[in-house]
Amino acid sequence: MRDENVKIQMRKGVLDYCVLAILATGDSYAPAIISELKQAEMIVVEGTLYPILTRMKNAGYLTYHWKESPQGPPRKYYTLTQEGHRYLESLDEAWSVLVEQIENIRNKRKQ
Protein backbone atom coordinates (compact mmCIF):
# COMPACT_ATOMS: atom_id res chain seq x y z
CA MET A 1 0.00 0.00 0.00
CA ARG A 2 2.81 2.44 0.83
CA ASP A 3 4.36 1.92 -2.62
CA GLU A 4 1.13 2.98 -4.30
CA ASN A 5 0.89 6.11 -2.13
CA VAL A 6 4.41 7.13 -3.14
CA LYS A 7 3.56 6.64 -6.82
CA ILE A 8 0.38 8.70 -6.43
CA GLN A 9 2.33 11.52 -4.78
CA MET A 10 4.93 11.44 -7.57
CA ARG A 11 2.18 11.77 -10.20
CA LYS A 12 0.53 14.63 -8.30
CA GLY A 13 3.88 16.39 -8.19
CA VAL A 14 4.15 16.52 -11.98
CA LEU A 15 0.51 17.13 -12.96
CA ASP A 16 0.93 20.91 -13.36
CA TYR A 17 3.89 20.27 -15.64
CA CYS A 18 1.92 17.72 -17.69
CA VAL A 19 -1.09 20.04 -18.07
CA LEU A 20 1.15 22.89 -19.26
CA ALA A 21 2.91 20.55 -21.70
CA ILE A 22 -0.44 19.44 -23.13
CA LEU A 23 -1.61 23.04 -23.54
CA ALA A 24 1.69 23.99 -25.19
CA THR A 25 0.57 21.92 -28.19
CA GLY A 26 -2.65 23.94 -28.54
CA ASP A 27 -5.83 25.10 -26.85
CA SER A 28 -7.86 22.42 -25.13
CA TYR A 29 -10.81 21.90 -22.81
CA ALA A 30 -10.87 19.92 -19.56
CA PRO A 31 -12.32 16.59 -20.78
CA ALA A 32 -9.78 16.48 -23.63
CA ILE A 33 -6.94 17.23 -21.19
CA ILE A 34 -8.16 14.45 -18.90
CA SER A 35 -8.34 12.08 -21.87
CA GLU A 36 -4.77 12.89 -22.85
CA LEU A 37 -3.55 12.38 -19.30
CA LYS A 38 -5.37 9.04 -19.11
CA GLN A 39 -3.81 7.92 -22.41
CA ALA A 40 -0.43 8.60 -20.80
CA GLU A 41 -1.60 6.51 -17.82
CA MET A 42 -1.68 9.56 -15.56
CA ILE A 43 -5.06 8.75 -14.02
CA VAL A 44 -6.84 12.03 -13.28
CA VAL A 45 -10.43 12.95 -12.52
CA GLU A 46 -12.18 16.27 -13.05
CA GLY A 47 -12.02 17.01 -9.32
CA THR A 48 -8.23 16.97 -9.59
CA LEU A 49 -7.89 18.87 -12.86
CA TYR A 50 -10.18 21.85 -12.30
CA PRO A 51 -8.32 23.18 -9.22
CA ILE A 52 -5.06 22.92 -11.19
CA LEU A 53 -6.54 24.87 -14.11
CA THR A 54 -7.96 27.52 -11.77
CA ARG A 55 -4.68 27.87 -9.88
CA MET A 56 -2.71 28.23 -13.12
CA LYS A 57 -5.21 30.74 -14.52
CA ASN A 58 -4.97 32.81 -11.33
CA ALA A 59 -1.16 32.69 -11.58
CA GLY A 60 -1.36 34.12 -15.10
CA TYR A 61 -0.15 30.97 -16.88
CA LEU A 62 -3.48 30.31 -18.65
CA THR A 63 -6.38 32.18 -20.13
CA TYR A 64 -9.59 30.73 -21.47
CA HIS A 65 -12.24 31.40 -24.05
CA TRP A 66 -15.59 29.84 -24.79
CA LYS A 67 -16.11 27.92 -28.00
CA GLU A 68 -19.33 26.51 -29.39
CA SER A 69 -19.52 22.74 -29.27
CA PRO A 70 -20.89 20.63 -32.11
CA GLN A 71 -22.83 18.79 -29.42
CA GLY A 72 -24.05 20.28 -26.16
CA PRO A 73 -23.19 23.58 -24.47
CA PRO A 74 -20.16 25.76 -25.28
CA ARG A 75 -16.79 24.53 -24.02
CA LYS A 76 -14.20 26.46 -22.02
CA TYR A 77 -10.90 26.20 -23.91
CA TYR A 78 -7.69 26.93 -22.03
CA THR A 79 -4.72 28.66 -23.68
CA LEU A 80 -1.16 29.02 -22.45
CA THR A 81 -0.14 32.67 -21.97
CA GLN A 82 3.34 34.01 -22.69
CA GLU A 83 4.01 33.77 -18.96
CA GLY A 84 2.77 30.17 -19.09
CA HIS A 85 5.21 29.39 -21.91
CA ARG A 86 8.07 30.91 -19.89
CA TYR A 87 7.02 28.93 -16.82
CA LEU A 88 6.88 25.73 -18.88
CA GLU A 89 10.39 26.41 -20.17
CA SER A 90 11.64 26.77 -16.59
CA LEU A 91 9.90 23.51 -15.66
CA ASP A 92 11.50 21.81 -18.68
CA GLU A 93 14.91 22.90 -17.42
CA ALA A 94 14.15 21.84 -13.85
CA TRP A 95 12.88 18.46 -15.09
CA SER A 96 16.07 17.85 -17.07
CA VAL A 97 18.21 18.64 -14.04
CA LEU A 98 16.09 16.43 -11.78
CA VAL A 99 16.23 13.47 -14.17
CA GLU A 100 19.99 13.86 -14.45
CA GLN A 101 20.36 13.99 -10.65
CA ILE A 102 18.24 10.87 -10.21
CA GLU A 103 20.17 9.02 -12.91
CA ASN A 104 23.46 9.97 -11.22
CA ILE A 105 22.20 8.53 -7.95
CA ARG A 106 20.85 5.38 -9.60
CA ASN A 107 24.06 4.83 -11.59
CA LYS A 108 26.18 5.04 -8.43
CA ARG A 109 24.02 2.33 -6.91
CA LYS A 110 24.65 0.05 -9.90
CA GLN A 111 28.46 0.32 -9.69
Secondary structure, DSSP 8 states (H G I E B T S, - for coil): -HHHHHHHHHHHHHHHHHHHHHHTTS-EEHHHHHHHHHHTT----HHHHHHHHHHHHHTTSEEEEEE--SSSS-EEEEEE-HHHHHHHHHHHHHHHHHHHHHHHHHHHHH-
